[in-house]
Amino acid sequence: MKKDNIILLAGGDIILGKDPGLYFEGVKQMLSEGDVVVGQLEVPYSKYAQELLDLDRDPDNLWPLTEYFDVLTLAGNHIYDAKEQGIEDTLKWLDEHGIAHTGGGRNQAEAVKPAIIEKDGVKFGFLNYNCTGPKIANAGPAKAGCAFVDIIINFDMGNVANPGGNPEYIYTWPEPVTFDAMKSGITALRRECDVLCVYFHKGIVHKPIKLADYEKIVSHAAVDCGADVVFSSHSHILHGVEIYKGKTIYHGLNNFIAWVPSLNKNFRSTKGIKNEVFDPEEWARSRSERFGFVPDENYPTYPFHPDSIYTVTAKCVVSAGHITQTRLIPMIVRENGVPYVVGRYEGGEKVLDYMRKITNGAGLNALFEWDKDEIVIYA
């Protein structure tokens, strides 16, 4: 029997490792209520890639995804951490376990191919693009990697007499050729599905509130080309929500589940190797200085910006083949790194206060109100 409403859920970045089932304890009830569930698989998984030997990135640790997720997006800055081996083994596992995917592939044609699934007669289409680099992660005609939009950066010193120092403003915009390819892909998918979802890997890492110029440009273009909703992750911190031409743009969904003890500054590799793309030890040592924050030591497997304990799942209500309402389901990450859905009076108010702060601070127009323990988005 067909349901009156189909529930689409979207989570942010996913990184699983030891005891992966534990990390779903606080979200499994919510996920079971979703009819179509999508998330961003942030890193590659392989039994054979030597770069991953210290990181517990065995595909066997992905088993909870088979219970809860229908689609995984793959385009991101870490997809090439273990080069072709990591991509091949990740794709193989997803295909063997029947999880649709988009954004990553053995070549560019596969990376840009949309994922299309059907639920109760409604076709959902998904496309995924990385806007963050590095360029070596980009897929090519005969090279594994991710779907991408290159971003051009211009530094403006303004009135600061300090060449080589911090610029007064950083301008960013999408490179025309890859931007046009993105728009063509979205336009083509519009003819093949009822609900079109575009998921970007974008944003300023570990930086509260601020959006780069290109983020609105690519998100608005996605809607102009037919997207019904835009999801985003990468920043490992929440970013605000925007309503554009009646469509909801989630500018940053933060982490959904992230098990990364290797990001602690005292991490030392014992079995793994580094390559020219990926050096876990150097990254663990330098990230706090590079991004200007100190992780809370009480979160040993979740060493992110202190604000990143506040996170959300995006919820879209689909009726008669159209998104009729968008929402936020508030979550808080506990000290053991496990995210839990929280009710309005169980921590949800803190999450909403934070969402209002970062949405208003970024000059975005979304408004929020409670409906029981969920947050309704409107303009």
N, C-alpha and C positions, 0 to 999 in steps of 0.2 A: 504494500500500500504506500502510495506516494505521500510524503510529508508536505504540509502547507509551506513550511519554511525549511530551507537547507542552510546549515551553519558552516561557514568557512572560517577556519582559524589559521592565523599566521603567527609563527614564532620567529625570534631573532636567531642569533648565531648559536650553533650546536657543536660542542666539542665533548665527546665521551671518552672515558678511559676506564680505570679500575671500578669495579662494582657499579656498572652503569645503571642497573635497575633501581638502585637506591635514589638516583637523581630524578627519577620520575615519580617518586612517592607523593610529592606535593602538587603534581599537575596531572596525574593520570586520570582522575575523575573528570576534570575539565576536558582533556583530550578525547576521552571516550564519548563525550557529548558532541564532538565535532563530526560533521559528515564528510568534509574535505579539509585536510590538515596539511599545511606547507611550512617548511622551515629551511634555514640556510645551514647546510653542512659546511662548516668553516674550514676544515682541514682534511687532507687525504688520509686514507687508511690502507695499510699494506702489511702483510706478513714478511715481505721480502726486502722492502726498501730500508737500507741501512741507516738512513737519516732519522728513521722513526723508532729505532730500537729502544731508546730510553724513555719514550713518550707514551707507551701503552696505546699505540694507534693500530692495534690489531683489528681487522674487520669484525672479528667475533664480538668485539665490544659494542658493535652497532645494533645488536639484536633487539633492544627495545623499540627501535625505529620501525621495525616490521609490525609492531602492535598498534602504533598510533599515527604514523605519517603516511600520507598518500603521495606526496610530491616533495622532493628536496631540490633546492637550488644550489648550484656549485660554483658559480662565478665569484671569485674573490682573490685577494692578494696572497693567500696561502695555498692555492690549489696546486702550485708547482713546487711546493717545498720539497717533495720527494721525486720531482721530475716526472718523466713519462711512466715510470713504474708505479708511483703513487696514484696517478690518475687512472691508469689501466686497472689496477686492483680495486679502486673505489667504484669505478663504473661497473666492473664485473660483479661485485657484491650487490650493488643496487639492482642490477638486471636480474641476477639470480634470485633475489628476494622480492621481485615484483614491485619495487618502488620507482615510480616515475621520476624523471629528473630533467633538468634543463640548465644551461649556463656553462657546462663543462663537457669536453669531449676529446676524442682521439685526434680530432682535426677541427677546423673552424666550422665546417658544415654541420658536424654533430653538435658542437658547442652552442650554435645559435638555433638549433632545432627546438621548437616549443614542446612543452609537455601538455597533452590534452587528455583529460579524464572526464568521464560522464557519471553523474549522480542523479538518479531519479529523472532521467530525461534531459537534464541540464548539462551542457558542455562547459567545462572550465578550462581555460587556456592560460598557460604560464610561460613567461619569458623572463630572462635573468641576465643582467649585464654588470660587469665590474667596471667601476669608474676610478679605481684607486691605484692601479698599477700593482706590482712592477711590470714593465713591458715584457719581461721574459715569461711572465705567466700567461700572456695572450696566446690564444690558439692561432695557428696559421693553416694554410692549405694542406700541409702535410705534417703539422706539428700539434701535439696535444697541448691543451690549455683551456682558457675560458673565453666566453663571449665578453666583449669589452667596448667601452666608449673611452677613447683617449681624452684626457683633460689637459688643456693648455693653461699655463700659469704665467702671470705677469706681476712683477714686484714693483710697487710704486713707493719711492722714498718720500714723496710728498714734501713737506717743509722740514724734514729731518736731515740735518747736515751730517750724515754718518754713512757714507757708502760702504757696503759690506755688513752693516749692522741690521737690526730688525727693521723691515719696511713698515711704512705707515699703513699701507693697505696691500692686500694680495688679491688680485683679480683672477678669477678662473672661469673658463668657458669650454664647452665641448668642441673637440676638433671636428671640422665639418664632414669629412669623409666617413668616419666611424659613427658620427651622430646621425648622418643620413641613413646609414645602414641600419642603425637601431630603429629609426622611424619607419623604414620600409618593412622591417620585420614585424613591428607592432601592427602596422596597417594591414599586412597580409593575414596576420592571425585574427584580426577583427572579423573577417569573413568566415572563420572556421569555428567560432565558439560563441556561447551566450554571455559568459562572464569572463572578462579578460583581465588578468592580473600581471602586473609588471613588478619585478622584485629587483631593486638596485643594491649593489654593494657600493656604498658611498658614505661620505661624511668625514668630519675632522675627528681623529681618534682621541678618545679620552677627554674631550673638550665639551663641557656643559654648554648648552644653549646655542652656541654659534653655528650657523650654517654657512658653507662656502657658496659663492655665487652660482656655480654650476649645478648645485643640487636642485634649486628651483627650476633651472632651465631644462634639465633632463626630465624632471618629474612632470612639469607642465606639458612638455612635448609628448610624453607618454600618454597623458590624458587627451591632448589634442588629436593624437593618432588613434584613439579608441579605447584606451585603458579605462576600466571601471574602478580600479583601485590601484594604488601604488604602495608597495611595502619597501622598506629599506633596513639594512643593518650594516655593520662594520665598525662603528665607533666604540663599541663596548660600553655604551652609556646611552640613556634615553635621549632622543631629540623630539622636537615638538610635532604637532599635527596641523595640517592645513586642509582647508576645503577649497578646491579649485574647480570652477565650472560644475559644482555640485558633486564632485568626486573627492573622496578622502585620500590624502597623501600622508602616510605614516613616515615621517622623515628619519626615524631611527628607532628600531624595536629593541635595541640593546642585546644582551645575551638571553637566550632561552635557557639552555643548560651549558655550562662551561666548566669542565674539569681540567685545570691547567696548573698543577703544582710546578711544572717546569718553568713557569714565568716568575717564580720567586728568585730574587737576586742571588741567592746562595746555591742555585741549581748547578750541578756539575754532571757532565756527560760521562758515562762509563763504558757504554757499548756502541752508541751511535756515532756517526760521522757527520761532519759539516760539509756543505758544498758552497759554491759561489752564490747560491740563492738563499740558503738557510743555515744559520749558525745559532742554535738554541742558547748556548752559553752566553754569547755576546749580547743577544737580544734580551735575555733575562737581566743581565747586568746594566744595560744602558737604557732600558725603556722608561724608568722613572725620571731620569735626568732628561731624556729626550722629550717626554710628554708632560713633565711638570707636575707629577702627583706622587704621593707615597701610599702604597697599598696598606690596608689595615692588616696587621699581622695576625689578627684573630680569624682571618679567612685564608688559611694556607693553600687551599685548592682553588681559590677564587681571588687572585691578587690583582684586582682592578681598581679603578678610581672609586673612592668611598661612596660616591653617589650611585654607582652601578648596582648596588643592592636593590634599588627600586627598578622594577622592570614590568613589562606587560606582555600580554598576548592580544593581538588584534582579532576582533570578531566581526564578521560581516554576515548579516542576515539576508538571505537570498529568497525572494518570492517571485514566482512566475518568471523565472529566468533573469531577474534583475536584482542588484543589490539595493535593498530598501532602507537599510540602517547599518551604521558602523559603530563599533563599540571598542572599549578597552576592558580587559580583564586584569585587574591589578595583582601583582606578585611581589614578594620580597624574598631575597636570597638570605638564607640563614648562615651562621658561621661555619657550618659543615659544607657549605657550597650548594646546598639543595634549595631550589626555588619552590616556594609554596604560594598557591593562590590564596589571597587574603580577602576577607569580607570588608565591607565599608568600615566597620568598627573594630576590625582586627589588624589594622595597618593600612587598609585601603585609602583612608583619608590622607595619609602621608604620601602615598603614591600619587593621588590626585593633586594634592598641593604642589608636588614636584612637577607634574605634567603641566599644570597651569603656569607655574613659574617659567619653565623652559619654553613653552609655547608662546606666552606673552613676551618673554625676553627676546625671542627671535623675530618678533613682529608678525607672527602667524595668526590666522583668524579663527581657528577652531575654538569652540566653546564646549563645556562639559557639564553633565548633570548626572546624578545618581539615578539608577533604576534598580532598586534592591542592592545587590552587591556588584553590579556592573556599571560601567561608566559609558553613557551615551554621548556620542560626538555629534555636534551640530554647528551651524554657522549663524 
